[in-house]
Amino acid sequence: MLKSMDIRKPIGLMAVLMGGLLSAANAQDSTLTLQQALETGLHNYQSIKAKENYQKAAAANVTATRREYLPDLSFQAQNAFGTVNGQNGPFEGYKGWTVSSSGPALAQQNWNSAFGGIYAMNISWDFIQFGRQKAKVNAAKFQEASNAADLAQEQFQQQVRIAGAYLNLLAAQRLRKSMESNLQRAQDLKRMITARAVGGLNPGVDSSIANSEVSKAQISLVDAINYEDQQQNFLAQMIDIPGRRFLLDTFFVSKIPADLLHPQDTFDLRNQPILRFYDSRIQASEASVDYIKKSMLPKITAMGILQTRGSGFDYDYSQANLSHYSSAYWNGVNPTRSNYLLGINASWTITDWTRTKAQAQRQHFTSEAYRNEYELQYSTLQHQLDLAKQQLQNSIAKYEQVPFGLKASSDAYLQKSTLYENGLSNIADLAQALYNLNRAETDRDLAYNGIWQSLLYQAATEGDLQVFLTQVASAGK
């Protein structure tokens, strides 16, 4: 007797598989809104993450610079074993290669050895620096502000790039659909012409011309698909996700903002994120100049030392009492004498002014270079703003003319196809009408997109993308 099979596990596995496939399909078919693309790109793009980390590093540097004002407190404990032969005579402790042994100058060398210990605590505080520390902290703050401005302008430019890629892909998708419609018309026309040529109603060469039109339509479609693939890939790069086919909002090719021609609020071009970053570089450089100038000023240091020592050699160890010592460890390291020192030290490296003067000049010229770059960028944005306004007017004018051109092309194609079917027109006129209709449909699809592209360009130049996003939100309702 055959053992009955348990089919619940295969069915369960199939259900899980189908659920996963359906989820993937839903994810693939879900519409990617412009806002979602912007949020994804800001979250994923690596250059933004890098600048976020640069900004965090600059913030940490401000904290570290502030803490440099704190006093230096150190503790030292040392145990050593050796001799204490002293000798009269001068010497220099070059790079620390000497033995600091304190003992009597004996008549001859001996090798009596004992332990010794020294324990010291030292505090040093540059409590008066004549503005040097404050200038250094200020320079660190301006550098942090510059890094923050760099992050803001990178986020802004990335949003502009994403929005531009989104609109370009949408235009590519509409262009591909127009080419598909054009191919369908060419194929329908071919079937009609072929049937009439077979029936002897039209010359046979018309069939060849129809085949040529279908071929051209197919080539145009392939080119459109290739362009769409490029824009798909670029948008995926901008939001840093694996490449796939995106389903986008289509209101960009059917609606325009209601307040399109309303005057915009006044704005200050100096608030443009790119210009704010260029200005922050100037401010940071000027703060560095101030710090360099103050680094040559003197400083006043408060200091304190507490020291205790132990030695295996007795206080009366000498030529007459060479046996007055102990080699025992504890007898040597146990502290028996202590000293302290409190004081104030003023120091000023006079020759620093020659070095800092050259350094300050170098940084000053760097600041001037930053100013030149700021003025160049400001002038560039001014010209771009004039161009953006003109392009918007041109896009509006094109948008207003498109319906007339589309209706005229549609009527002309209908007329030429009807005349051709009745033998009153030739294939050349019909092919030209087909081309004009395809061109008019393409212009229609791109006219809406062109207005949005112009609005984006103007918002990017002004430095306020929120105006563009508000127009998108109002048009999408």
C-alpha positions, 0 to 999 in steps of 0.5 A: 500500500502506497504511503500517502503524501503530505502535500501541505509543505509544497503548497505552503512553499508555493504560497510563500514563493507566489507571495514574494513574486507578487510583492516584487511585482508590486514594488516594481509597478509602484509609482516613484514620486518625485518626493520619494526620489529626492528622499531616497537620493538624500539618504543613499548618495555617498557624496552626501554621506561623506560630507556629513562625516566631514561636518561631524569631524569639524564639530568634533574638532571644535570640541577638541580645540576648546579642550586645549585650554584645559591645564595639563596635569601629569603624574610620573612614577619611576623606579631604577637601579644603578650607581651614583658616581658623581664627577665635576665637569660640564656636559650637555644632555644631547637628546636625552642620552645621559644618566642623571645620577646624583652622588658624591665625587669619589676618588675612584670608580666603584660599583655600589648599586641601590634602588631609587624612586621618584614620584612627581605630579606636574600641572601646567596651565597657559591661562593668559594667551592674549586671545590666541585660544579664542581665535583658534576656537573661532577658526574651528567654528568657522571651519565647522560652519563651512563644512555645514554649508558644503553639506547643504549645497551638496544636498541642494545640488543633488536634489536638483540633479535628481529632479532633473533626471526624473523629468528627463526620464519622464520625457524619454518615456513619453518620447518612447510612447510617441514612437510606439504610436508612430510605429503603429500608424506606419504599420496600419498605413502599410497594411492599407497601402499594400492591400491597395497595391495588390488590388492595382489601385496604387502603384507598387512603389507605394508599398516600398515607400510604406515599408521604408516608413515602417523601418524608419519608425522602428529605428526611431523607436529603438533610438527612443528606447535606448535614450530611455534606458540611459535616463533610467540608468542615470536616475538610478545612479542619482538615487543610488539604487539598483537599476530598474524600470521606473513608473513615474508620475505622469501629471508632469505631462498633463498639468502645469502650475496654476500660479505659473505666471504669478510674480515670485516673492523677492529673494536674495541671491546671496542666500543661494546654497552654493554662494553661502558655501563660497562665503563660508570659505571666505569667513573660515579663511579670515578666521585663520588669518586672525589666529595666525596673527595672534599665535605670535603673542606671548603667553603666561603659564601657571605651573605647579610641581609636587615631587617625592623621592626615595634612595637606597643610599644614605644621606651620609654616603661618601668617600668615608662611608662607602658602606652606608647604602642598601641594595634592598628594593623597598629601602630604595623606592620608599619615598623619604624626601619631598619638594614642591614648586609653584610659579608663573612663567611668561614666555614669548618667542620674539622671532615668531613674528617673522614666520607668522607674518609670512603665514598671515600673508599666505592665508590673506591671499587665499581669502582673496582667491576665495572672494574672486571665486565668490564673485565669479559664481555670483556673476554666473548665477546672475546670468543663469537667472536671466536665462532661466526667466527667458527660458520659462517664457519661451516654454510657455510660448511653446506650450500655448502653440502646441495645441494648434500645431497638433490639431493642424497635423491631425487634420492634415493626416486625416485629410491626406490619408482619406485623399490617398485612399480615394486616389486623390493624393500621392504617397509622398504627401501622406508620408510627410503628413505622418511625419508632421503628426509624429512631430506634433505629438512629440512636441505636445508631450515635451511641452509640459515637461519643458515648462517643469524643466524651466521651473526647476532651472529657475528654482535651482538658480535662485537656490530655493527648491521648495518653490518648485516642490510647492508647485509640484504639490499643487499641480499633483492634487 
